[in-house]
Amino acid sequence: ERFEVSYLPPNEIMPSLDLKALKASGCQYLLMSSLHYRRYLRQPKTALVQRERIRMVFRQLRQVKKISAPSGSYGFHNPELTLLAVE
């Protein structure tokens, strides 16, 4: 089976995480990298809108697969990847 892959430039990621927009886009899956979203989750007093949007995506989309490096991540290496189904 083949899939078409679309990459979002950094400035388009947050607006594209709207659940209605994701479902209307026709995409089947969303691949999330911890290098992108963890910074919003770890800063409780900043980026409130972004943090809530990321939490909503993880709450409302079914997790298909999560991949983590056995050695963990550090710096900008070995992000945790989570594949979510857009249903």
N, CA, C and O atoms as CSV, one atom per row, in Angstrom:
chain,resi,resn,atom,element,x,y,z
A,1,GLU,N,N,0.843,-1.169,0.000
A,1,GLU,CA,C,0.000,0.000,0.000
A,1,GLU,C,C,0.898,1.244,0.000
A,1,GLU,O,O,1.925,1.278,0.677
A,2,ARG,N,N,0.502,2.249,-0.756
A,2,ARG,CA,C,1.279,3.488,-0.842
A,2,ARG,C,C,0.478,4.633,-0.245
A,2,ARG,O,O,-0.752,4.651,-0.285
A,3,PHE,N,N,1.204,5.575,0.301
A,3,PHE,CA,C,0.585,6.757,0.881
A,3,PHE,C,C,1.226,7.999,0.294
A,3,PHE,O,O,2.410,8.006,-0.041
A,4,GLU,N,N,0.441,9.031,0.175
A,4,GLU,CA,C,0.973,10.331,-0.213
A,4,GLU,C,C,1.358,11.050,1.074
A,4,GLU,O,O,0.571,11.104,2.019
A,5,VAL,N,N,2.557,11.596,1.109
A,5,VAL,CA,C,3.051,12.273,2.306
A,5,VAL,C,C,3.098,13.768,2.055
A,5,VAL,O,O,3.620,14.222,1.038
A,6,SER,N,N,2.554,14.522,2.984
A,6,SER,CA,C,2.610,15.988,2.914
A,6,SER,C,C,3.378,16.487,4.124
A,6,SER,O,O,3.125,16.060,5.251
A,7,TYR,N,N,4.302,17.377,3.889
A,7,TYR,CA,C,5.087,17.977,4.963
A,7,TYR,C,C,4.601,19.397,5.172
A,7,TYR,O,O,4.430,20.147,4.211
A,8,LEU,N,N,4.380,19.768,6.413
A,8,LEU,CA,C,3.928,21.124,6.717
A,8,LEU,C,C,5.108,21.971,7.173
A,8,LEU,O,O,5.863,21.555,8.052
A,9,PRO,N,N,5.275,23.140,6.595
A,9,PRO,CA,C,6.300,24.061,7.095
A,9,PRO,C,C,5.980,24.426,8.548
A,9,PRO,O,O,4.811,24.433,8.933
A,10,PRO,N,N,6.989,24.728,9.353
A,10,PRO,CA,C,6.769,25.003,10.781
A,10,PRO,C,C,5.672,26.028,11.074
A,10,PRO,O,O,4.927,25.868,12.041
A,11,ASN,N,N,5.563,27.059,10.269
A,11,ASN,CA,C,4.558,28.091,10.545
A,11,ASN,C,C,3.133,27.638,10.220
A,11,ASN,O,O,2.181,28.344,10.553
A,12,GLU,N,N,2.965,26.486,9.582
A,12,GLU,CA,C,1.632,25.986,9.243
A,12,GLU,C,C,1.161,24.841,10.143
A,12,GLU,O,O,0.018,24.397,10.038
A,13,ILE,N,N,2.033,24.370,11.017
A,13,ILE,CA,C,1.686,23.193,11.823
A,13,ILE,C,C,0.541,23.481,12.787
A,13,ILE,O,O,-0.468,22.777,12.767
A,14,MET,N,N,0.676,24.480,13.613
A,14,MET,CA,C,-0.359,24.745,14.626
A,14,MET,C,C,-1.729,25.029,14.019
A,14,MET,O,O,-2.714,24.449,14.475
A,15,PRO,N,N,-1.837,25.900,13.005
A,15,PRO,CA,C,-3.166,26.116,12.416
A,15,PRO,C,C,-3.758,24.839,11.810
A,15,PRO,O,O,-4.979,24.684,11.765
A,16,SER,N,N,-2.906,23.931,11.347
A,16,SER,CA,C,-3.377,22.700,10.712
A,16,SER,C,C,-3.816,21.642,11.714
A,16,SER,O,O,-4.408,20.637,11.320
A,17,LEU,N,N,-3.543,21.843,12.991
A,17,LEU,CA,C,-3.928,20.857,14.000
A,17,LEU,C,C,-5.365,21.014,14.474
A,17,LEU,O,O,-5.769,20.369,15.441
A,18,ASP,N,N,-6.125,21.843,13.824
A,18,ASP,CA,C,-7.551,21.952,14.103
A,18,ASP,C,C,-8.219,20.649,13.649
A,18,ASP,O,O,-8.052,20.243,12.499
A,19,LEU,N,N,-8.965,19.997,14.531
A,19,LEU,CA,C,-9.520,18.675,14.210
A,19,LEU,C,C,-10.471,18.694,13.028
A,19,LEU,O,O,-10.448,17.775,12.209
A,20,LYS,N,N,-11.303,19.713,12.920
A,20,LYS,CA,C,-12.214,19.793,11.773
A,20,LYS,C,C,-11.428,19.932,10.478
A,20,LYS,O,O,-11.763,19.308,9.472
A,21,ALA,N,N,-10.386,20.748,10.503
A,21,ALA,CA,C,-9.560,20.942,9.305
A,21,ALA,C,C,-8.828,19.660,8.934
A,21,ALA,O,O,-8.712,19.335,7.752
A,22,LEU,N,N,-8.332,18.927,9.929
A,22,LEU,CA,C,-7.649,17.657,9.653
A,22,LEU,C,C,-8.590,16.670,8.974
A,22,LEU,O,O,-8.229,16.038,7.981
A,23,LYS,N,N,-9.787,16.543,9.512
A,23,LYS,CA,C,-10.746,15.591,8.944
A,23,LYS,C,C,-11.202,16.021,7.556
A,23,LYS,O,O,-11.404,15.178,6.681
A,24,ALA,N,N,-11.365,17.314,7.348
A,24,ALA,CA,C,-11.789,17.822,6.038
A,24,ALA,C,C,-10.679,17.720,4.996
A,24,ALA,O,O,-10.957,17.720,3.796
A,25,SER,N,N,-9.428,17.632,5.439
A,25,SER,CA,C,-8.295,17.596,4.505
A,25,SER,C,C,-8.209,16.284,3.736
A,25,SER,O,O,-7.577,16.220,2.681
A,26,GLY,N,N,-8.840,15.242,4.258
A,26,GLY,CA,C,-8.773,13.946,3.600
A,26,GLY,C,C,-7.564,13.122,4.002
A,26,GLY,O,O,-7.389,12.007,3.510
A,27,CYS,N,N,-6.724,13.649,4.889
A,27,CYS,CA,C,-5.557,12.866,5.306
A,27,CYS,C,C,-6.018,11.720,6.201
A,27,CYS,O,O,-7.003,11.836,6.930
A,28,GLN,N,N,-5.287,10.619,6.129
A,28,GLN,CA,C,-5.645,9.436,6.906
A,28,GLN,C,C,-4.884,9.361,8.223
A,28,GLN,O,O,-5.402,8.858,9.221
A,29,TYR,N,N,-3.653,9.865,8.220
A,29,TYR,CA,C,-2.798,9.754,9.394
A,29,TYR,C,C,-2.071,11.067,9.648
A,29,TYR,O,O,-1.863,11.874,8.742
A,30,LEU,N,N,-1.695,11.252,10.899
A,30,LEU,CA,C,-0.906,12.399,11.316
A,30,LEU,C,C,0.278,11.854,12.101
A,30,LEU,O,O,0.092,11.110,13.064
A,31,LEU,N,N,1.483,12.213,11.704
A,31,LEU,CA,C,2.693,11.777,12.402
A,31,LEU,C,C,3.202,12.941,13.237
A,31,LEU,O,O,3.552,13.994,12.704
A,32,MET,N,N,3.241,12.745,14.545
A,32,MET,CA,C,3.675,13.796,15.465
A,32,MET,C,C,5.055,13.454,16.020
A,32,MET,O,O,5.307,12.322,16.433
A,33,SER,N,N,5.935,14.438,16.023
A,33,SER,CA,C,7.277,14.288,16.566
A,33,SER,C,C,7.369,15.027,17.896
A,33,SER,O,O,6.933,16.172,18.013
A,34,SER,N,N,7.936,14.366,18.889
A,34,SER,CA,C,8.084,15.006,20.199
A,34,SER,C,C,8.989,16.232,20.133
A,34,SER,O,O,8.892,17.113,20.988
A,35,LEU,N,N,9.861,16.303,19.138
A,35,LEU,CA,C,10.708,17.492,19.001
A,35,LEU,C,C,9.863,18.726,18.744
A,35,LEU,O,O,10.273,19.839,19.070
A,36,HIS,N,N,8.698,18.539,18.167
A,36,HIS,CA,C,7.825,19.687,17.922
A,36,HIS,C,C,6.903,19.968,19.109
A,36,HIS,O,O,6.840,21.104,19.578
A,37,TYR,N,N,6.193,18.963,19.599
A,37,TYR,CA,C,5.124,19.249,20.557
A,37,TYR,C,C,5.556,19.310,22.020
A,37,TYR,O,O,4.886,19.978,22.808
A,38,ARG,N,N,6.625,18.657,22.417
A,38,ARG,CA,C,6.992,18.632,23.845
A,38,ARG,C,C,7.311,20.011,24.406
A,38,ARG,O,O,7.045,20.281,25.577
A,39,ARG,N,N,7.872,20.876,23.589
A,39,ARG,CA,C,8.207,22.216,24.095
A,39,ARG,C,C,6.954,22.950,24.570
A,39,ARG,O,O,7.015,23.735,25.516
A,40,TYR,N,N,5.824,22.698,23.917
A,40,TYR,CA,C,4.582,23.347,24.338
A,40,TYR,C,C,4.033,22.724,25.619
A,40,TYR,O,O,3.432,23.418,26.438
A,41,LEU,N,N,4.235,21.436,25.790
A,41,LEU,CA,C,3.710,20.746,26.970
A,41,LEU,C,C,4.559,20.991,28.212
A,41,LEU,O,O,4.062,20.886,29.333
A,42,ARG,N,N,5.824,21.315,28.021
A,42,ARG,CA,C,6.736,21.504,29.155
A,42,ARG,C,C,6.797,22.942,29.660
A,42,ARG,O,O,7.448,23.203,30.672
A,43,GLN,N,N,6.153,23.861,28.997
A,43,GLN,CA,C,6.165,25.260,29.424
A,43,GLN,C,C,4.745,25.644,29.848
A,43,GLN,O,O,3.983,26.181,29.044
A,44,PRO,N,N,4.392,25.372,31.095
A,44,PRO,CA,C,2.998,25.519,31.521
A,44,PRO,C,C,2.441,26.939,31.478
A,44,PRO,O,O,1.227,27.110,31.371
A,45,LYS,N,N,3.283,27.949,31.556
A,45,LYS,CA,C,2.767,29.318,31.607
A,45,LYS,C,C,2.796,30.023,30.258
A,45,LYS,O,O,2.343,31.163,30.147
A,46,THR,N,N,3.314,29.370,29.245
A,46,THR,CA,C,3.358,29.979,27.917
A,46,THR,C,C,2.661,29.072,26.914
A,46,THR,O,O,2.448,27.890,27.182
A,47,ALA,N,N,2.320,29.607,25.801
A,47,ALA,CA,C,1.743,28.844,24.687
A,47,ALA,C,C,0.506,28.041,25.104
A,47,ALA,O,O,0.384,26.865,24.761
A,48,LEU,N,N,-0.394,28.666,25.832
A,48,LEU,CA,C,-1.576,27.956,26.337
A,48,LEU,C,C,-2.454,27.417,25.214
A,48,LEU,O,O,-2.938,26.288,25.295
A,49,VAL,N,N,-2.662,28.207,24.179
A,49,VAL,CA,C,-3.515,27.783,23.063
A,49,VAL,C,C,-2.885,26.605,22.335
A,49,VAL,O,O,-3.566,25.628,22.024
A,50,GLN,N,N,-1.588,26.693,22.062
A,50,GLN,CA,C,-0.901,25.613,21.363
A,50,GLN,C,C,-0.906,24.331,22.191
A,50,GLN,O,O,-1.132,23.244,21.658
A,51,ARG,N,N,-0.657,24.459,23.485
A,51,ARG,CA,C,-0.631,23.276,24.346
A,51,ARG,C,C,-1.990,22.585,24.363
A,51,ARG,O,O,-2.061,21.359,24.283
A,52,GLU,N,N,-3.060,23.354,24.466
A,52,GLU,CA,C,-4.393,22.755,24.491
A,52,GLU,C,C,-4.737,22.106,23.152
A,52,GLU,O,O,-5.390,21.063,23.119
A,53,ARG,N,N,-4.306,22.709,22.061
A,53,ARG,CA,C,-4.571,22.131,20.742
A,53,ARG,C,C,-3.858,20.786,20.598
A,53,ARG,O,O,-4.434,19.829,20.081
A,54,ILE,N,N,-2.617,20.714,21.051
A,54,ILE,CA,C,-1.866,19.453,20.985
A,54,ILE,C,C,-2.523,18.400,21.875
A,54,ILE,O,O,-2.669,17.249,21.463
A,55,ARG,N,N,-2.912,18.772,23.065
A,55,ARG,CA,C,-3.596,17.820,23.960
A,55,ARG,C,C,-4.878,17.298,23.331
A,55,ARG,O,O,-5.177,16.107,23.423
A,56,MET,N,N,-5.631,18.175,22.697
A,56,MET,CA,C,-6.887,17.770,22.066
A,56,MET,C,C,-6.628,16.768,20.931
A,56,MET,O,O,-7.363,15.792,20.781
A,57,VAL,N,N,-5.594,17.012,20.145
A,57,VAL,CA,C,-5.254,16.088,19.056
A,57,VAL,C,C,-4.953,14.704,19.625
A,57,VAL,O,O,-5.449,13.701,19.111
A,58,PHE,N,N,-4.146,14.642,20.680
A,58,PHE,CA,C,-3.803,13.347,21.270
A,58,PHE,C,C,-5.002,12.693,21.962
A,58,PHE,O,O,-5.081,11.465,22.009
A,59,ARG,N,N,-5.917,13.471,22.489
A,59,ARG,CA,C,-7.114,12.905,23.136
A,59,ARG,C,C,-8.113,12.371,22.118
A,59,ARG,O,O,-8.745,11.341,22.350
A,60,GLN,N,N,-8.260,13.061,21.001
A,60,GLN,CA,C,-9.359,12.740,20.092
A,60,GLN,C,C,-8.977,11.881,18.890
A,60,GLN,O,O,-9.857,11.335,18.225
A,61,LEU,N,N,-7.697,11.750,18.602
A,61,LEU,CA,C,-7.293,10.881,17.493
A,61,LEU,C,C,-6.726,9.581,18.053
A,61,LEU,O,O,-6.009,9.578,19.054
A,62,ARG,N,N,-7.058,8.492,17.396
A,62,ARG,CA,C,-6.609,7.165,17.844
A,62,ARG,C,C,-5.125,6.976,17.543
A,62,ARG,O,O,-4.663,7.224,16.429
A,63,GLN,N,N,-4.395,6.533,18.557
A,63,GLN,CA,C,-2.971,6.250,18.365
A,63,GLN,C,C,-2.815,4.913,17.659
A,63,GLN,O,O,-3.335,3.895,18.117
A,64,VAL,N,N,-2.097,4.918,16.545
A,64,VAL,CA,C,-1.843,3.702,15.783
A,64,VAL,C,C,-0.534,3.073,16.234
A,64,VAL,O,O,-0.452,1.859,16.422
A,65,LYS,N,N,0.487,3.902,16.407
A,65,LYS,CA,C,1.817,3.396,16.763
A,65,LYS,C,C,2.626,4.502,17.412
A,65,LYS,O,O,2.535,5.667,17.025
A,66,LYS,N,N,3.419,4.124,18.404
A,66,LYS,CA,C,4.357,5.060,19.034
A,66,LYS,C,C,5.732,4.407,19.000
A,66,LYS,O,O,5.887,3.244,19.374
A,67,ILE,N,N,6.721,5.158,18.551
A,67,ILE,CA,C,8.076,4.632,18.442
A,67,ILE,C,C,9.008,5.526,19.250
A,67,ILE,O,O,9.039,6.744,19.075
A,68,SER,N,N,9.763,4.890,20.137
A,68,SER,CA,C,10.750,5.603,20.947
A,68,SER,C,C,12.081,4.874,20.838
A,68,SER,O,O,12.122,3.647,20.747
A,69,ALA,N,N,13.157,5.630,20.848
A,69,ALA,CA,C,14.489,5.019,20.829
A,69,ALA,C,C,14.742,4.357,22.182
A,69,ALA,O,O,14.409,4.936,23.216
A,70,PRO,N,N,15.326,3.153,22.198
A,70,PRO,CA,C,15.603,2.477,23.470
A,70,PRO,C,C,16.482,3.318,24.397
A,70,PRO,O,O,16.375,3.227,25.620
A,71,SER,N,N,17.342,4.128,23.806
A,71,SER,CA,C,18.253,4.951,24.609
A,71,SER,C,C,17.629,6.272,25.037
A,71,SER,O,O,18.270,7.066,25.726
A,72,GLY,N,N,16.381,6.515,24.633
A,72,GLY,CA,C,15.719,7.771,24.963
A,72,GLY,C,C,16.124,8.878,24.010
A,72,GLY,O,O,16.956,8.674,23.126
A,73,SER,N,N,15.537,10.044,24.190
A,73,SER,CA,C,15.899,11.167,23.329
A,73,SER,C,C,16.749,12.145,24.128
A,73,SER,O,O,16.671,12.210,25.355
A,74,TYR,N,N,17.549,12.892,23.414
A,74,TYR,CA,C,18.389,13.900,24.063
A,74,TYR,C,C,18.657,14.999,23.048
A,74,TYR,O,O,18.874,14.728,21.867
A,75,GLY,N,N,18.641,16.224,23.509
A,75,GLY,CA,C,18.871,17.340,22.597
A,75,GLY,C,C,17.880,17.295,21.449
A,75,GLY,O,O,16.668,17.247,21.657
A,76,PHE,N,N,18.404,17.311,20.254
A,76,PHE,CA,C,17.564,17.243,19.056
A,76,PHE,C,C,17.710,15.890,18.363
A,76,PHE,O,O,17.609,15.800,17.139
A,77,HIS,N,N,17.946,14.845,19.146
A,77,HIS,CA,C,18.142,13.503,18.601
A,77,HIS,C,C,17.079,12.554,19.146
A,77,HIS,O,O,16.580,12.727,20.257
A,78,ASN,N,N,16.753,11.572,18.360
A,78,ASN,CA,C,15.857,10.483,18.759
A,78,ASN,C,C,14.494,10.940,19.278
A,78,ASN,O,O,14.124,10.613,20.405
A,79,PRO,N,N,13.755,11.682,18.481
A,79,PRO,CA,C,12.430,12.083,18.960
A,79,PRO,C,C,11.506,10.873,19.070
A,79,PRO,O,O,11.707,9.861,18.398
A,80,GLU,N,N,10.510,10.989,19.911
A,80,GLU,CA,C,9.447,9.994,19.973
A,80,GLU,C,C,8.486,10.326,18.834
A,80,GLU,O,O,8.086,11.479,18.674
A,81,LEU,N,N,8.120,9.333,18.053
A,81,LEU,CA,C,7.196,9.527,16.936
A,81,LEU,C,C,5.879,8.831,17.257
A,81,LEU,O,O,5.863,7.680,17.693
A,82,THR,N,N,4.789,9.535,17.038
A,82,THR,CA,C,3.461,8.978,17.297
A,82,THR,C,C,2.618,9.107,16.037
A,82,THR,O,O,2.434,10.205,15.511
A,83,LEU,N,N,2.110,7.980,15.559
A,83,LEU,CA,C,1.244,7.958,14.388
A,83,LEU,C,C,-0.204,7.922,14.871
A,83,LEU,O,O,-0.597,7.025,15.616
A,84,LEU,N,N,-0.988,8.902,14.441
A,84,LEU,CA,C,-2.389,9.021,14.842
A,84,LEU,C,C,-3.292,8.852,13.627
A,84,LEU,O,O,-2.972,9.336,12.541
A,85,ALA,N,N,-4.414,8.171,13.804
A,85,ALA,CA,C,-5.377,7.981,12.719
A,85,ALA,C,C,-6.367,9.138,12.721
A,85,ALA,O,O,-6.947,9.476,13.753
A,86,VAL,N,N,-6.549,9.733,11.559
A,86,VAL,CA,C,-7.533,10.807,11.399
A,86,VAL,C,C,-8.786,10.146,10.846
A,86,VAL,O,O,-8.855,9.846,9.655
A,87,GLU,N,N,-9.783,9.916,11.705
A,87,GLU,CA,C,-10.974,9.168,11.292
A,87,GLU,C,C,-12.196,10.047,11.327
A,87,GLU,O,O,-13.295,9.590,11.011
